[in-house]
Amino acid sequence: MPSEWSPAEVEAVVADYFTMLSLELRREPYNKAAHRRDLIQLLKGRSEGAIERKHQNISAILMKFGYPYIFGYKPLGNYQSLLYEVGVDRISSDSSFSVIVQQVVEEPANIPTVKDLLSRLDSPPEPYTPAPTVERSKPLRRVRRAINYLEREARNASLGRADEEFVLNFERARLIRLGQESLADRVEHIAVTEGNGAGFDVRSFEANGSDRFIEVKTTAYGKQVPFFVSQNEVTVSQNYSDHYHLYRVFRFRDDPRLFTLTGALSHICNLSPIQFVARIA
């Protein structure tokens, strides 16, 4: 059975991951396979597969604290406690990395240009359930000065407007492909015409003319990244569950893709409360 990773090995794989992620966030080229091969020379006896799994574990730790992760290293739970501790230390202490993340999540967004909008449709991800870490003798620490950068990205108004326009164009193309040009002309940007209180962003149509209410959620990162919904969106999705569609757009800035789910948000997503309104009892 493979031995537990040592502190030196964990430090090396975490440092390598953060180097790659920083390059990716700055849109600078790098080669994942080359990084793994370099690590193999440093970590004697560790396979590329073992290193890749550790990278996936780091993705899960970053996502837990609201940070983007490396595209292609899908988050994987059940990580070593030592890896968690070293990852938390790096997140808490690496101020230059935090600056990079803040800059990219707040960066203005443009509507990306693609040749075939309808080819951007992808399959939904496999459900992600965070697995517990291995046994530990003390509670896991939290990140100091914790900032949920994925939540900051979700509040990026420029990104929100660009992604809704992207979905408007997608819906018009979908209806035209179905031979419903007149319906395509009626697709409405509800977030603009009625404001954010409607509980969805775009009103589109099925081929038979029935309504399709679309809530758009977008990220520049991978399809596993969690997103944020309001109580109003949850309620509207329940009231109109037969017509309510979630459009999750991911990789928006570089290689925009989307997947769709239909029904009440409480049925198609695991909803976790993260904030409460408190009044003195």
C-alpha positions in Angstrom: 0.0 0.0 0.0 1.4 3.4 -0.9 2.9 5.3 2.0 1.3 8.5 3.3 2.6 11.6 1.7 5.3 13.4 3.8 5.2 17.1 4.7 8.0 17.8 2.1 6.0 16.0 -0.6 2.8 17.8 0.2 4.5 21.2 0.3 6.0 20.5 -3.1 2.7 19.4 -4.8 0.8 22.4 -3.2 3.5 24.9 -4.4 3.3 23.4 -7.9 -0.5 23.6 -8.0 -0.5 27.3 -7.0 2.1 28.0 -9.6 0.0 26.5 -12.3 -3.2 28.1 -11.1 -1.6 31.5 -11.0 -0.4 31.1 -14.6 -3.9 29.9 -15.6 -5.6 32.9 -13.9 -3.2 35.3 -15.7 -4.0 33.4 -19.0 -0.3 32.5 -19.4 0.5 29.2 -21.1 1.8 26.2 -19.2 1.8 22.4 -19.6 0.2 20.2 -16.9 2.0 17.1 -18.1 5.4 18.8 -17.9 4.6 19.9 -14.3 3.7 16.4 -13.4 6.9 15.0 -14.9 9.0 17.5 -13.0 7.2 16.5 -9.8 7.9 12.8 -10.4 11.6 13.6 -10.4 11.2 15.3 -7.1 8.7 12.9 -5.5 10.5 9.5 -5.9 8.0 6.7 -6.2 4.9 8.7 -6.9 3.1 8.1 -10.1 1.5 10.7 -12.4 -1.9 9.4 -11.4 -1.1 9.9 -7.7 0.1 13.4 -8.4 -3.0 14.2 -10.4 -5.3 12.9 -7.6 -3.5 15.2 -5.2 -4.0 18.1 -7.6 -7.7 17.2 -7.7 -7.8 17.2 -3.9 -6.3 20.7 -3.9 -9.1 21.8 -6.3 -11.6 20.5 -3.7 -9.9 22.5 -0.9 -9.8 25.7 -2.9 -13.5 25.3 -3.9 -14.5 24.7 -0.3 -13.2 28.2 0.5 -14.6 30.0 -2.5 -11.5 30.0 -4.8 -11.3 29.0 -8.4 -9.4 25.8 -9.3 -7.4 24.6 -12.2 -9.5 23.6 -15.2 -9.1 19.9 -15.8 -8.4 19.0 -12.2 -11.9 18.2 -11.2 -12.4 18.5 -7.4 -11.9 15.3 -5.5 -12.7 14.9 -1.8 -11.4 12.5 0.8 -8.1 14.3 1.0 -5.2 13.9 3.5 -5.5 16.2 6.6 -1.9 17.3 6.1 -2.8 18.4 2.5 -5.7 20.4 3.9 -3.5 22.1 6.5 -0.8 23.0 4.0 -3.4 24.2 1.5 -5.1 26.4 4.1 -1.7 27.8 5.1 -1.0 28.7 1.5 -4.4 30.3 0.9 -4.0 32.3 4.1 -0.5 33.5 3.6 -0.1 33.9 -0.1 -1.2 37.6 -0.5 0.1 37.8 -4.1 -2.2 34.9 -5.1 -5.2 36.5 -3.4 -4.5 39.7 -5.4 -4.5 37.8 -8.7 -7.7 36.0 -7.8 -9.4 39.3 -6.8 -8.3 41.0 -10.0 -9.6 38.2 -12.3 -13.0 37.8 -10.6 -13.7 41.5 -10.8 -12.4 42.0 -14.3 -15.0 43.4 -16.8 -16.4 40.9 -19.2 -17.3 41.0 -22.9 -19.7 38.7 -24.8 -17.4 36.0 -26.2 -17.4 35.4 -30.0 -18.0 31.8 -31.0 -18.6 30.3 -34.5 -21.5 28.0 -33.5 -23.4 29.0 -30.5 -25.4 25.8 -30.3 -22.3 23.7 -30.2 -21.5 25.3 -26.9 -24.1 23.1 -25.2 -22.5 20.6 -22.8 -23.7 17.8 -20.5 -24.2 18.6 -16.8 -21.5 17.6 -14.4 -21.6 14.5 -12.2 -23.0 15.5 -8.7 -20.2 16.6 -6.4 -20.5 15.6 -2.8 -17.6 16.7 -0.6 -16.1 13.7 1.1 -14.8 13.8 4.7 -11.1 14.0 5.3 -9.2 11.2 6.9 -9.3 10.8 10.7 -7.8 13.7 12.6 -7.0 14.5 16.2 -8.0 18.2 16.2 -10.6 20.3 14.3 -9.6 21.5 10.9 -8.5 25.2 10.7 -10.2 27.8 8.7 -8.6 30.2 6.2 -7.5 33.5 7.8 -9.1 36.6 6.2 -11.5 34.3 4.3 -13.0 35.9 1.2 -15.3 33.9 -1.0 -14.0 35.0 -4.5 -16.6 32.9 -6.3 -19.2 34.9 -4.6 -17.4 38.1 -5.7 -17.4 36.8 -9.2 -21.1 36.2 -9.0 -21.6 39.9 -8.1 -19.6 41.1 -11.1 -22.3 43.1 -12.9 -20.3 43.2 -16.2 -20.0 39.4 -16.2 -23.7 39.0 -15.3 -24.9 41.2 -18.2 -22.5 39.6 -20.7 -23.6 36.1 -19.8 -27.3 37.0 -20.1 -26.7 38.4 -23.6 -24.8 35.2 -24.5 -27.8 33.2 -23.4 -30.2 35.5 -25.3 -28.2 34.8 -28.5 -28.1 31.1 -27.8 -31.9 31.0 -27.3 -32.5 32.9 -30.5 -30.2 30.5 -32.4 -31.9 27.5 -30.8 -35.4 28.6 -31.9 -34.2 29.6 -35.4 -32.7 26.1 -35.7 -36.1 24.7 -34.8 -37.7 26.8 -37.5 -39.4 29.2 -35.0 -38.1 32.6 -36.2 -41.1 34.4 -34.9 -40.6 33.0 -31.4 -36.9 33.9 -31.6 -37.9 37.5 -32.2 -39.9 37.4 -29.0 -37.1 36.2 -26.6 -37.0 38.7 -23.8 -34.2 39.9 -21.5 -36.4 40.0 -18.4 -33.5 41.1 -16.1 -33.5 44.4 -18.2 -37.2 44.8 -19.0 -38.6 43.9 -15.6 -35.5 44.0 -13.3 -34.0 41.4 -11.0 -37.2 40.8 -9.0 -38.7 38.4 -11.6 -36.7 35.4 -10.3 -35.3 34.6 -13.7 -33.3 36.4 -16.4 -34.6 35.4 -19.8 -38.0 34.5 -21.1 -37.8 32.1 -24.1 -40.0 29.5 -25.6 -40.4 25.9 -26.4 -41.0 24.9 -30.1 -44.7 24.7 -29.3 -44.8 28.3 -28.0 -45.0 27.5 -24.3 -42.8 29.5 -21.9 -39.2 28.8 -21.0 -38.1 30.8 -17.9 -34.3 30.8 -17.8 -32.1 31.7 -14.8 -28.5 32.3 -16.0 -25.6 31.6 -13.7 -22.1 32.1 -15.0 -18.5 31.5 -14.1 -15.2 31.9 -15.9 -14.1 28.6 -14.3 -15.1 24.9 -14.4 -18.6 23.4 -14.4 -18.2 22.0 -10.9 -17.9 25.5 -9.4 -20.9 26.2 -7.1 -23.1 29.2 -7.7 -25.4 31.5 -5.6 -29.2 31.7 -5.8 -31.6 34.0 -4.0 -34.7 33.0 -2.0 -36.8 34.6 -4.7 -35.2 32.5 -7.4 -35.8 29.4 -5.4 -39.5 30.3 -4.9 -40.1 31.2 -8.5 -38.4 28.0 -9.6 -40.9 26.1 -7.4 -43.9 28.0 -8.7 -43.0 27.5 -12.3 -41.0 24.2 -12.1 -42.4 22.8 -15.4 -41.1 25.9 -17.2 -38.0 26.8 -15.1 -34.6 26.2 -16.6 -31.2 26.8 -15.1 -28.5 27.7 -17.7 -25.1 27.2 -16.1 -22.5 28.9 -18.3 -18.8 28.0 -17.5 -15.4 28.8 -18.9 -17.1 32.0 -20.0 -14.1 34.2 -20.8 -12.0 31.7 -22.7 -14.1 28.8 -24.0 -17.8 29.5 -23.1 -19.9 26.5 -22.7 -23.2 25.8 -20.9 -25.3 23.0 -19.5 -29.0 23.2 -18.7 -31.2 21.7 -16.0 -35.0 21.9 -15.7 -37.2 22.1 -12.6 -37.3 23.6 -9.2 -33.8 24.6 -7.9 -34.5 22.7 -4.7 -34.8 19.5 -6.7 -32.0 19.9 -9.2 -29.4 21.4 -6.8 -28.2 20.8 -3.2 -29.0 24.2 -1.6 -26.9 25.2 1.4 -27.9 28.3 3.5 -24.9 30.6 3.8 -26.6 33.7 5.3 -29.5 34.6 7.5 -31.3 37.8 8.4 -31.3 38.2 12.1 -33.5 40.4 14.3 -33.6 40.7 18.1 -36.2 38.2 19.4 
